[in-house]
Amino acid sequence: MGGEKAGRREKGSAGLRKLAVASLKPGMVVARAIYSADGQVLLNQGVVLKPSYIIRLKELGVPAVYIRDELLGDLEVEDIVSEQTRLAAVKAVRELFGNYQGRGKGHVPLLVDSARIQRIVSSLLDDLLDRKELMVNLTDIRTLDDYTFAHSVNVCILALVTGLTLRYSREALLHLGVGALLHDIGKTCVPLHILNKPGKLTMEEYELVCRHAQCGFDILRMQKEVSLVSARVALEHHERYNGSGYPQGLKGQEIHEFARITGVVDVYDALTADRVYRRAYPPHEAYEMLAGSGNFTHDFEIVKAFLTNVAAYPVGTVVQLNSGDVGVVTGTARGHSHRPRVRLLYRPSGEPYGEQLTLDLAVEMDYYISHILPAEDLPSLTCKLQVAEGDKKGYRVL
């Protein structure tokens, strides 16, 4: 194919892919450690899965695991913040939310350590500044019970990334980061059995959940070291550009810009995370949903600034091109979210490529991704690609 001439030779060595816990098999090797919200290691990197480990992961509500896959070569995927910084942030949010959980509106204590929140946001910002060339490629693995804490940290990170793209000052970024990190603190006013309900909410339950925006604002306004603009993020992050949001039905520029940013990244992170009531959407689908929401439910300029930092096809995604070739995404250049670099694995016939060639779709405009191959289906799809030629030419069927 034409890609053989245009393709770039690439040195390779064991990649990773995200796999639902229900699809794990004994003998698979963990590629990225999994932690609880209090920083405890649930499963370490390099551990070979045993049946008992898989059962325990299911019991703990872990939805997915990154596993090593030699088929994909050696794909190192670096997170936009360090593991240490992320863990410290999740632990801080967990402890903070625990102080408020179940308290009534009239019993709002001061933050135990608001300076700690400032330090966490500052640390996240410093990591992002050190790694500003990186795209958002990974979705963090979070247990279902720890969703709110990990989600809060991810929303903070993604909001800061967007603020950096919009060239905010450090002071503005810190106010944005605090608001984004604490945007869901009002959920401590909502009973846990409603927040974690797997089925459809009743109207009364939905109204209770909707109150978390006002409750969060009320909590943050009691904190001497939290600014009004940070508190407004909690109040307005569910407002929508067309006025269809809550609690005040604000529209357009009536919504504070920090809340507009947080509203966009809140939706993206929620879509790409496994929930008790549905599986995560693939990043490229979440990308398209947000891209289509500009100047309707969300501010187009903010959507554009955020999506500049997002890889629609994260590193490790196995894709099929319009040519019929199958490959794995190895990276995405900023500004080309839908046109990543793809390391070719199999020809349209199912024959494996004898050498590692990478096709840069941002350069080779004749090629595009026709669809992705779900991680759970990869072994069977590889088998289907090879079986016809394998019987005839002796290729190994995986």
C-alpha positions as CSV (number, residue, x, y, z in Angstrom):
1,M,0.0,0.0,0.0
2,G,1.0,3.6,-0.3
3,G,1.7,3.8,3.4
4,E,4.8,1.5,2.9
5,K,6.5,4.4,1.1
6,A,5.2,7.2,3.3
7,G,5.3,5.2,6.6
8,R,8.1,6.0,9.1
9,R,10.1,3.2,10.5
10,E,9.7,3.1,14.3
11,K,11.6,1.3,17.0
12,G,9.1,-0.6,19.1
13,S,9.0,-3.0,22.2
14,A,4.9,-4.1,25.2
15,G,2.0,-1.9,24.7
16,L,-1.1,-1.4,26.8
17,R,-4.8,-1.4,26.2
18,K,-7.8,-0.8,28.4
19,L,-9.9,-3.9,29.0
20,A,-13.1,-4.3,30.9
21,V,-12.8,-6.4,34.0
22,A,-15.4,-8.8,32.6
23,S,-13.0,-9.5,29.7
24,L,-9.9,-10.1,31.8
25,K,-8.3,-13.5,31.6
26,P,-5.8,-15.2,34.0
27,G,-2.2,-14.7,32.8
28,M,-2.7,-11.2,31.5
29,V,-0.2,-8.7,32.9
30,V,-1.3,-5.4,34.5
31,A,0.2,-2.4,32.6
32,R,-0.8,0.4,35.0
33,A,-1.3,0.2,38.8
34,I,-4.8,0.6,40.2
35,Y,-5.4,2.6,43.4
36,S,-8.2,3.2,45.8
37,A,-9.2,6.8,46.6
38,D,-7.1,6.7,49.8
39,G,-4.0,5.9,47.8
40,Q,-3.9,2.1,48.6
41,V,-2.6,-0.1,45.8
42,L,-5.3,-2.4,44.7
43,L,-3.2,-4.0,41.9
44,N,0.3,-3.2,41.0
45,Q,1.9,-2.7,37.7
46,G,3.5,-5.9,36.4
47,V,1.2,-8.3,38.3
48,V,0.1,-11.4,36.5
49,L,-3.6,-11.8,36.9
50,K,-4.9,-14.8,38.7
51,P,-8.6,-15.9,38.8
52,S,-8.9,-14.7,42.5
53,Y,-7.5,-11.2,41.5
54,I,-10.2,-10.9,38.8
55,I,-12.9,-11.9,41.2
56,R,-11.7,-9.4,43.8
57,L,-11.6,-6.6,41.2
58,K,-15.2,-7.2,40.3
59,E,-16.1,-7.2,44.0
60,L,-14.4,-3.8,44.5
61,G,-16.3,-2.3,41.5
62,V,-13.2,-1.7,39.4
63,P,-14.6,-1.4,35.8
64,A,-11.5,-1.8,33.7
65,V,-7.7,-2.4,33.8
66,Y,-4.8,-1.5,31.5
67,I,-3.1,-4.7,30.4
68,R,0.1,-5.3,28.5
69,D,-0.3,-6.5,24.9
70,E,2.7,-7.5,22.9
71,L,0.7,-7.3,19.7
72,L,0.7,-3.5,20.1
73,G,4.5,-3.2,20.6
74,D,6.0,-0.9,23.2
75,L,3.7,2.1,23.6
76,E,4.7,4.3,26.5
77,V,1.7,6.5,27.5
78,E,2.6,9.4,29.8
79,D,-0.2,11.0,31.8
80,I,-0.5,14.8,31.7
81,V,0.1,14.8,35.5
82,S,2.3,12.5,37.6
83,E,0.8,9.5,39.4
84,Q,2.0,10.9,42.7
85,T,0.3,14.3,42.2
86,R,-3.0,12.7,41.0
87,L,-3.1,10.3,44.0
88,A,-2.5,13.1,46.5
89,A,-5.3,15.1,44.9
90,V,-7.8,12.2,45.0
91,K,-6.9,11.4,48.6
92,A,-7.4,15.1,49.6
93,V,-10.8,15.3,47.9
94,R,-11.9,12.0,49.5
95,E,-11.0,13.2,53.0
96,L,-12.6,16.6,52.4
97,F,-15.9,15.2,51.1
98,G,-15.9,12.7,53.9
99,N,-16.0,15.6,56.4
100,Y,-19.2,16.9,54.8
101,Q,-21.0,13.8,53.8
102,G,-24.5,13.7,55.2
103,R,-24.4,17.0,56.9
104,G,-27.4,19.3,56.7
105,K,-27.3,22.7,55.1
106,G,-27.2,24.4,58.4
107,H,-24.2,22.5,59.7
108,V,-21.4,23.6,57.4
109,P,-17.9,23.5,59.0
110,L,-14.9,25.4,57.7
111,L,-12.6,23.4,55.5
112,V,-10.2,21.4,57.7
113,D,-7.2,22.6,55.6
114,S,-8.1,24.9,52.8
115,A,-4.4,25.6,52.3
116,R,-4.1,21.9,51.4
117,I,-6.6,22.4,48.5
118,Q,-4.6,25.4,47.3
119,R,-1.4,23.3,47.3
120,I,-3.1,20.4,45.5
121,V,-4.3,22.7,42.7
122,S,-0.9,24.4,42.5
123,S,0.8,21.0,42.2
124,L,-1.5,19.9,39.4
125,L,-0.8,23.2,37.6
126,D,2.9,22.8,37.9
127,D,2.7,19.2,36.5
128,L,0.7,20.5,33.6
129,L,3.2,23.3,32.9
130,D,6.0,20.7,32.9
131,R,4.1,18.4,30.5
132,K,2.3,21.0,28.3
133,E,3.2,19.2,25.1
134,L,1.2,16.1,26.1
135,M,-2.3,15.4,24.9
136,V,-5.1,13.9,27.0
137,N,-4.6,10.2,26.1
138,L,-5.5,8.2,29.2
139,T,-8.7,7.8,31.2
140,D,-7.9,7.1,34.8
141,I,-9.2,3.8,36.3
142,R,-11.5,4.5,39.3
143,T,-13.6,2.2,41.4
144,L,-17.3,2.8,41.2
145,D,-17.5,3.8,44.8
146,D,-14.6,6.3,44.3
147,Y,-16.1,7.9,41.2
148,T,-16.9,11.3,42.7
149,F,-13.4,11.8,44.1
150,A,-11.5,10.8,40.9
151,H,-14.0,12.7,38.8
152,S,-13.4,15.9,40.8
153,V,-9.6,15.6,40.3
154,N,-10.0,14.9,36.6
155,V,-12.3,17.8,36.1
156,C,-9.8,20.1,37.8
157,I,-7.0,18.8,35.6
158,L,-9.0,19.2,32.4
159,A,-10.2,22.7,33.4
160,L,-6.7,23.8,34.1
161,V,-5.6,22.4,30.7
162,T,-8.3,24.5,29.0
163,G,-7.4,27.6,31.0
164,L,-3.8,27.2,29.9
165,T,-4.9,27.0,26.3
166,L,-6.9,30.2,26.9
167,R,-3.7,31.8,28.3
168,Y,-5.1,32.5,31.8
169,S,-2.8,34.0,34.4
170,R,-1.6,31.8,37.2
171,E,-3.9,33.6,39.7
172,A,-6.9,33.0,37.4
173,L,-5.9,29.3,36.9
174,L,-5.7,28.8,40.7
175,H,-9.2,30.2,41.2
176,L,-10.5,28.1,38.3
177,G,-8.7,25.0,39.7
178,V,-10.1,25.3,43.2
179,G,-13.6,25.8,41.8
180,A,-13.3,22.8,39.4
181,L,-11.8,20.6,42.1
182,L,-14.7,21.4,44.5
183,H,-17.4,21.7,41.9
184,D,-19.3,18.6,43.1
185,I,-18.9,19.2,46.9
186,G,-22.6,19.8,47.1
187,K,-23.1,16.1,46.3
188,T,-22.3,15.5,50.0
189,C,-25.8,16.8,50.6
190,V,-27.3,14.0,48.5
191,P,-27.8,10.5,50.0
192,L,-25.2,8.0,48.7
193,H,-27.9,5.5,47.7
194,I,-29.3,8.0,45.3
195,L,-25.8,9.1,43.9
196,N,-24.9,5.4,43.4
197,K,-28.3,4.2,42.2
198,P,-27.9,2.0,39.1
199,G,-31.4,2.5,37.8
200,K,-33.4,5.5,36.6
201,L,-33.9,8.2,39.2
202,T,-37.4,9.2,40.2
203,M,-38.5,12.8,39.8
204,E,-38.0,13.4,43.5
205,E,-34.5,11.8,43.4
206,Y,-33.5,13.8,40.4
207,E,-34.6,17.1,42.1
208,L,-32.5,16.1,45.1
209,V,-29.4,15.6,42.9
210,C,-30.0,18.9,41.1
211,R,-29.8,20.7,44.5
212,H,-26.1,19.8,44.8
213,A,-25.2,22.9,42.8
214,Q,-26.8,25.3,45.2
215,C,-25.6,23.3,48.2
216,G,-22.0,23.4,46.9
217,F,-22.2,27.1,46.5
218,D,-23.6,27.5,50.1
219,I,-20.7,25.3,51.4
220,L,-18.0,27.2,49.6
221,R,-19.3,30.7,50.5
222,M,-18.7,29.7,54.1
223,Q,-15.0,29.2,53.4
224,K,-12.9,32.3,54.1
225,E,-10.1,31.2,51.7
226,V,-12.4,30.2,48.7
227,S,-13.1,33.1,46.3
228,L,-16.6,33.9,45.1
229,V,-15.6,33.0,41.5
230,S,-14.5,29.5,42.7
231,A,-17.8,29.2,44.5
232,R,-19.7,30.2,41.4
233,V,-18.2,27.2,39.6
234,A,-20.0,24.9,42.0
235,L,-23.3,26.9,41.5
236,E,-23.2,27.2,37.7
237,H,-21.4,24.2,36.3
238,H,-24.7,22.7,35.2
239,E,-26.0,25.8,33.6
240,R,-26.1,25.5,29.8
241,Y,-25.3,28.0,27.0
242,N,-28.9,27.8,25.6
243,G,-30.5,28.4,29.1
244,S,-31.6,24.7,29.5
245,G,-29.4,24.1,32.6
246,Y,-30.0,24.5,36.3
247,P,-30.4,25.8,39.0
248,Q,-31.0,29.3,37.6
249,G,-31.5,28.8,33.9
250,L,-28.7,31.1,33.0
251,K,-27.6,31.4,29.3
252,G,-24.6,32.5,27.3
253,Q,-22.3,35.1,29.0
254,E,-24.5,35.1,32.1
255,I,-22.7,32.0,33.1
256,H,-19.2,32.7,34.6
257,E,-16.5,31.6,32.2
258,F,-14.9,29.3,34.8
259,A,-18.3,27.6,35.2
260,R,-18.6,27.3,31.4
261,I,-15.2,25.6,31.3
262,T,-16.0,23.3,34.1
263,G,-19.3,22.4,32.5
264,V,-17.6,21.3,29.3
265,V,-14.9,19.2,30.9
266,D,-17.4,17.8,33.5
267,V,-19.4,16.4,30.6
268,Y,-16.4,14.9,28.8
269,D,-15.0,13.2,31.9
270,A,-18.5,11.8,32.8
271,L,-19.0,10.4,29.3
272,T,-15.6,8.7,29.2
273,A,-15.9,7.1,32.6
274,D,-17.7,3.8,33.5
275,R,-20.8,4.5,35.6
276,V,-23.0,2.2,37.6
277,Y,-25.7,2.6,35.0
278,R,-23.7,2.5,31.8
279,R,-20.3,1.7,30.2
280,A,-18.0,4.5,29.2
281,Y,-18.2,6.1,25.8
282,P,-15.1,5.8,23.6
283,P,-13.1,9.1,23.6
284,H,-13.8,9.7,19.9
285,E,-17.6,9.5,20.5
286,A,-17.4,11.8,23.5
287,Y,-15.2,14.2,21.4
288,E,-17.9,14.2,18.7
289,M,-20.7,14.8,21.2
290,L,-18.9,17.8,22.6
291,A,-17.8,19.2,19.3
292,G,-21.4,19.2,18.2
293,S,-22.6,21.1,21.3
294,G,-20.7,24.3,20.6
295,N,-22.9,27.5,20.9
296,F,-25.9,25.3,21.8
297,T,-25.4,23.7,25.2
298,H,-21.8,24.9,25.5
299,D,-19.7,27.9,24.6
300,F,-18.0,27.1,21.2
301,E,-14.8,28.9,22.0
302,I,-14.4,26.9,25.2
303,V,-15.2,23.6,23.6
304,K,-12.6,24.3,20.9
305,A,-10.0,25.3,23.4
306,F,-10.6,22.1,25.4
307,L,-10.7,19.7,22.5
308,T,-7.4,21.0,21.2
309,N,-5.8,19.1,24.1
310,V,-7.8,15.8,23.6
311,A,-6.7,12.8,21.5
312,A,-9.9,11.5,19.9
313,Y,-8.1,8.2,19.5
314,P,-5.8,7.7,22.5
315,V,-2.5,5.9,22.3
316,G,-3.1,2.2,22.2
317,T,-6.4,2.4,20.3
318,V,-6.5,-0.3,17.6
319,V,-8.0,1.0,14.5
320,Q,-8.9,0.0,10.9
321,L,-8.1,2.5,8.1
322,N,-10.1,3.1,5.0
323,S,-7.5,1.1,3.2
324,G,-8.4,-2.0,5.2
325,D,-5.1,-2.0,7.1
326,V,-5.2,-2.5,10.9
327,G,-2.9,-0.5,13.2
328,V,-2.4,0.9,16.6
329,V,-2.4,4.6,17.5
330,T,1.0,5.7,18.8
331,G,0.4,9.5,19.2
332,T,-1.4,12.6,18.1
333,A,0.0,16.0,17.2
334,R,-1.7,19.0,18.8
335,G,-4.3,20.4,16.5
336,H,-4.8,17.1,14.7
337,S,-7.0,15.3,17.2
338,H,-8.7,13.1,14.6
339,R,-5.6,12.3,12.6
340,P,-3.1,10.5,14.8
341,R,0.0,8.5,14.0
342,V,-0.8,4.8,13.4
343,R,1.7,2.0,13.6
344,L,0.6,-0.6,11.0
345,L,0.0,-4.1,12.3
346,Y,-1.9,-6.0,9.6
347,R,-2.5,-5.6,5.9
348,P,-6.0,-5.8,4.5
349,S,-5.4,-9.5,3.7
350,G,-4.7,-10.2,7.4
351,E,-0.9,-10.7,6.8
352,P,1.2,-9.0,9.5
353,Y,3.6,-6.3,8.5
354,G,7.1,-7.6,8.6
355,E,8.5,-4.3,9.9
356,Q,7.2,-1.6,12.0
357,L,5.9,1.2,9.9
358,T,4.0,4.3,11.1
359,L,1.6,6.3,9.0
360,D,1.0,9.9,10.1
361,L,-2.6,10.6,9.1
362,A,-1.9,14.4,9.7
363,V,0.4,14.1,6.6
364,E,-1.1,11.3,4.6
365,M,-4.5,12.8,3.9
366,D,-5.6,9.9,1.6
367,Y,-6.0,7.7,4.7
368,Y,-8.4,8.0,7.6
369,I,-9.8,5.9,10.4
370,S,-12.9,4.0,9.3
371,H,-13.6,2.5,12.7
372,I,-11.9,1.3,16.0
373,L,-11.6,-2.3,17.1
374,P,-13.0,-2.6,20.6
375,A,-10.4,-3.8,23.1
376,E,-12.6,-6.7,24.2
377,D,-13.0,-7.9,20.7
378,L,-9.3,-7.6,19.6
379,P,-8.3,-11.3,19.8
380,S,-11.4,-12.5,17.9
381,L,-11.1,-9.7,15.3
382,T,-7.4,-10.5,14.8
383,C,-8.4,-14.1,14.4
384,K,-11.0,-13.2,11.8
385,L,-8.5,-11.0,9.9
386,Q,-5.9,-13.9,9.8
387,V,-7.9,-17.1,9.6
388,A,-8.6,-17.0,5.8
389,E,-4.9,-16.4,4.9
390,G,-3.7,-18.5,7.8
391,D,-5.1,-21.7,6.5
392,K,-3.6,-20.9,3.1
393,K,-0.2,-19.4,4.0
394,G,0.5,-20.8,7.4
395,Y,0.1,-17.6,9.4
396,R,-0.3,-18.1,13.1
397,V,-3.9,-17.5,14.2
398,L,-3.9,-15.6,17.5
